[in-house]
Amino acid sequence: MSLGDLYDPLRAHLSDPYPFYARARREEPLFFSPVMGAWVVTKMADVRRILRDGRTFSSANTLRPYAPFPPAILEELAKGFPQRELYITMDGEAHRRLRAPAAAALSPERVTAAEPYITERAARLIDGFAKDGGVEFMAAYANRLPVDVIARLVGFAEEDGRAFGDDSRAGAAMSMGHRFGSEEERVACARAFVRFQRLIERYVTARRGEPRDDLISDYLAAYAPGEAALTDDETAGLVGLVLGAALPGHITTSALLGNGLLRLLSQPDQWRLLCERPDLVPNAAEEIARFDTPTHVFLRVTTTDTSLGGRDLPAGTELAVCLASANRDEEAFDRAEEFDITRAPQANVVFGQGAHYCPGAGLARRQVEISLRLLTERLPGLRLVPGQRIEYRGTLDHRGPLALRLQW
């Protein structure tokens, strides 16, 4: 069997895909996966080329599901916002115009201004379980902090924050690459996605009449003037879709936190070193992201005949750009398969690269750094509960542990 026929990203290779990625980089760095319906790109040089060249490698198929949605899903999704093109599926000037407000809303200045709240909220969550001697980390912390932070920035009332987290997490499962257990589960996720959209719509309508210092108000100010011909519902739909594309980024941060604690505590010498040397927190956050990248693949499609990895590719060829493999490429990193928090920060593709670089990267990094600092200070005796089986979210775009039991 070819590598492409062996590749089973949501089952056999979900828990630990890295040995397979290493084999692919050695034997067939560009291979076709029938499961994904795309050529999988595993080498850093090829990944960087694709991400930097939006003219040749378009983002138009970024949100394409692996398989077409069945009628029951389409029926539920039709109850939400009308289909509009999103900036993450655009290229060139259209992409730059619609992405700019999203990037401005999560600027370094805004992230710095949010740091006191992130620190206060993280400390309060730790206070909630610090005396218990054990915790399921994902439910008690990793899935909560990023939701609270983004909900605060967006402007959601506290009572809407939990619903936002639950529904946006379910809605994100509608994107490509999620492994569903049943048709009923898929329908439930579609319904949750529509609820998520309607929550955003309610806030968009309120902020149009009474702007505040939050992301929704910023987006309205940026997008509404250029969309003067739109009705109120259409404007709400536009802003809601922009937010709907951006807000599930909290799931990436949750995965980063889970992957990071799992990796650090699986190598206790690295955890002890971090506790002894808090100056290594930024390095550790970057190494966590490089070594176990939450977003494994982005889809791209060629706009013209081109060549890549020694193969000729006609226009319309779909590519699955494997960020997780690229970040362990031996030709890009010394000791690439070794987790080392003393590693000097080095350019990677954790959050993409080029025009589509993730605008929320700074916010995600800051949350991981603050979390590591507080956890090493407050709970230096952290360790994994022995014998637990780690299962991962059945998706390639937010890969992280479903549960992680810790004790001290």
N, C-alpha and C positions, 0 to 999 in steps of 0.2 A: 504493500500500500504506500501511496505517496504521503508526504508530510501533510498535505492539505486534507487528505482523506482521514488521517489520524487525528487531526486537530478537532477537539471537542471542548470548546472554551467554557461552556456553561455546565459541564458535567465532569468528565475525566480530568480536565485541566483547570478547574475552577479553584480548588484549594491550593494547588501549587503549580502554576503554569511555567515557572522559571526554568526548570530543566528542559522543557520542550522548547522554550524560546531560545535557550543556549544552543540546542541542537539545530534549530532552524537557522540561527546566525552562522553556524559552521557549515551546514550542508545545503540549505536552500533559503537564503535570506529573503527572497520574494517567492511566496507560494500561493496557489489558489485554494481558497477554502470554500467548498460547496455549502457548508453550513451558513457562512456569512455572505455568500454570493459576492465575494470580493477577493482581491489579491492582498495578502497580509504582508506588510512591510515591517521588517524587524531590525534593520541596521540604522544607527544614529545618523549617518551621513545621508541616507535616503530619506529618513523621516524629516530631517532639517530642510532638505531641498523641497520636499512637498509643502511643508508648512510655510516656507518663505515665498513660494511661487504660486500665488493665488490665480494667476492668469492661466497657467497650465493645469493646476490641480485645484478645481473649484470645490467650494463648501456646499454646493447646492443640495447634496444628498446627505448632509450631516445628520438629519433627524429621520432618515429612512429606516423603518423597522426591518428586521431580518426577514420577516414574512408579512404579507399584507394582512391588515386587520380584518377579522371576520365581520359580517354584517351587524352582529349584536354590539360590537365595540364601536363601529362607525355610528350606529344609531345613538348611543350614549354620548359620544363626542360631539355629535351634531347639536346637542343641547347647550353646548358651550359657545365660546367666541367663534365667529366666522373665520374660516381659514384665511390667513394673511401670511405673506412671506416675512420671516424673521431675520434680524441682522446676522444671526449666527449661520444662516443659510445663504447669505449674500456675499458678494465679492466686490472689490473695487470701491468706487466712490459711494455707491448706495450703502455698502456696509459701513464705511467710515462715518457717514452722516448719521446713521442710526445708532452706531456703537458709541459715538462720542459722549452722549449724555450718560450712558451706563458707566463708562470709564470715569467721567467726572464725578459721578455720584459716589464712587468708591475710591476716590483719590487718596494719596498718602496722607493728606491733611485730614480728611474725614476719618480715616482709619486711626490716626493718632488721637483725634478727638474722642473716638469711641473707646480708647484703651482703658480709661478709668471704669467705664461700665463693664467691659469684658472682664477686668480683674475682679471687680466687686461681685459680678454674677458667678464667675468661676469659683471664687472663694466660698460663696454661699452654697453652691452645689456640693463642694467638698465637705463643708460643715455638716451637710445633711447626712453624710454617711461615715465621717471620719471616726466616730466612736463605735461603729458597728463591728469592726474587725474584718469585714468582708463586704464586697459589693459586686453587682453585675454592672460593669463599667459602662457598657454601651447605653443601657436604659437610664442609668442614674446620672450620667455625665456627657458622654460623647454625642449622644443623640439630642441632648437638651441644650447645651451651651450654644452651638452654632445656630439653632433655631431661635433662641432668645435674643441673640445678638442681631441677626438679620431682621427679626420681627421689630426690634427696637429701631433699627435704621430705617426700615420701610415705613414705620409709623403705625403698626398694628397695636390696638389696645391689648392689654395683658391677657384678657379673657379669650382673645382670638389667636394668641400665639400658638397654643397647643394644637388647635384645629388646623392652623396653617402648616405646622410641622408634619402632622399626620397625613393630611391630604396632599401636600406637595411631595412627600416621600412616596406615597402611593401613585401620585400622578407621574413622578419621574420614572416609575416602572413601565409606563406606557412607551418610553423611548426605546430605541433599538437595544437589543441584547438582553432583555430580561427573560428569565426562565420562569414560566408560570406553571402552577400545579394543576389548574383546571380552568375551564371556560368561565366559571363563576368568579374566580379570582380576577381574571382579566376584566370582566364587566365591572366588578367592584372597584378596581383601580381606575377605570374610565369614569365612573361616577364620582370618585374622589377628586379626579382631575377637574371635572366640571365644577364641583363645590369650591375647589381652590380658585378657579377662575372667577366665580361669582363673589367670593370673598374679596378678591382684588377689585372687582368691578364696584362693589359697594364703597370701598375706600376711595377709588378714583372719583366716583360721583361726589362724595363728601368733600374731597380736597379741591375739586373744581370750584366749589363755592367758598371754601375756607382753607386756603393753602397754609401749610405748616413747614417747619424745618425737617423734612423727611424725604425719602427717595421718591415716593409717589408724587409729591408736589414738584420736586425737581424734574421728574420725567414729564409731567404735564406741561410745565413751563417750557421745556425743551421741544417737545413734540407737537403740542397743540397749535402753536402759531403756524407751523408749516403744514398743518392738516386742517386748515380753516373750513374746508368744504365738508368735513366729516360731521355727522350728527353726534350727539352726546354719547349714544350707545357705541358708535363706531370709534370714537376717541377712547372711550373706556376699554373697548376691545383691543385697540392698538397698544395702549399703555399696559394693559393686562397681559397681552401676549409677550411684550418685552420683559415684564417682570416674571412671567411664567417661565421664560427661557432662562432667566438669570437666577431666580431665587432657589431652585433646587441645588445651587452651589453649596448650601449648608450640608447636603448629604456628603459631598466630597470632603468637607472639613471633618465631619463625623468619622468618615472612613480613615482619614489621616490620623485622627486621634486614636482610633482603635488599632490600626495597623502599627502605629508608633509604640503604644504601650505593649502590645503583643511582642514586637520585635525586641524592645529594650529589656523586657522581663524574661524573654527566652534566652537572652545573653546577659546574665546577671552582672558580669564584669562591666558591661557597658552602662547598665543602670547605676551601679555603684560609682563609676567614674563620673557620671552626670551629677549624682548627688554631691560628690566631692568638689566638682568643678562647675558651678553654675554658669561660668563664662562660656561653656560649651553649648548652652541651650540653642543659640541660633544655628550652630553647626549641626546639632542633633536634629533639629526640625527639618533642615534641608536634606540630611542624610536619610531620615525616615521617608520623606517624600520621594527621593530618588530610588531608594531600595525597594519600596513597595508602593509604587505609584497607584493611586486609587482609580484614575481614569486610564483604562488599558488601551482603548482604541478610539480613534476618530475616523469617520468615513470621509473620503474625498472622491472626486470623479474627474477624469481627464477631459479637458476641453478640446484637445487637439491630439494628433498622433505624436507620441513621444517615446522615449526609452527610459527604463529604470531597472537597476539591478541586473543589467545584461539582457533584459527582455524588451522587445518592441511592443508597445501598448497602443492600440487604436483609440481614437476619441471615444468617450463614453465608457471607458474602463473604470470600474469601481475599485477603490483601494481602502483597505483597513489599516490605518497608520497606528502601529503598536508602540505607544509611548512607553509602556512598562518594559518592553524588550529593549528599546533604544537606551533607556536609562541604566541598563546593565550591560551595555555593549563594551566588550573588552577593548575595542579600538578607540573608545571615547573616554574610558575611565580606567585608571590604574587600579588593580585589584577590584574589578567591577562587581564581583560576586561576594565581596566581603563587606559586612556592615560595620562601619567605623565612624563613630561620632566625632573623632578628631580630624576627619578628612576635611581639608580646606574646601570651602564652597566652590563649586565648579558649575559652569553653565549646563543645564539639563533641559528637558522638555516636559517637566511635570505638569505645567500649566499651559502647554502649547508653546507656540512661538510665532513671531511675525504679526500680521494684522489681526489674527484671531486670538492673540494671547489673552488669557482669562483676566477680565478686569477685576475679579474678586481675589486674585492671588495674594495681594498684600494683606487683606483681611484674614484669609485662611492662615497664612503664616503667623500673623500676630496672635491668633487664638491658640495655635499649637505651641508657640513659644511661651505664652503666659501660662498655659496649662502645665507644661513641663516644669516651669519654674515653681509653680505652687505645689505641684504634686511631689517634687523632690524635696521641697522644704517641709511640707506637712506630713507626708507619708513615705519617708525614705525606706521603710521596711516592706514596701509593696512587693508582692510576688504572685505568680500565677497559681490558681488553685490546681493541684496536681490531677492528672488524669482526664481533664476536660477535653472534649472534642470540639475543635474550632470549626464552625461552619460559616460560610461566606454568603453575602447577599448574592442572589442569582442574577448578576448583571455585570457587564464589562465596563460600564461608565461610572459606577460608584462602588468599586469592589472594596469591601471591608468586612470585618467579622459581624455576624448577627448578634452574638453575645460574647462577652469576655468576663469571666469570673476571676476576681482578684481577692487576695487576702493580705493581712499584715499583722 
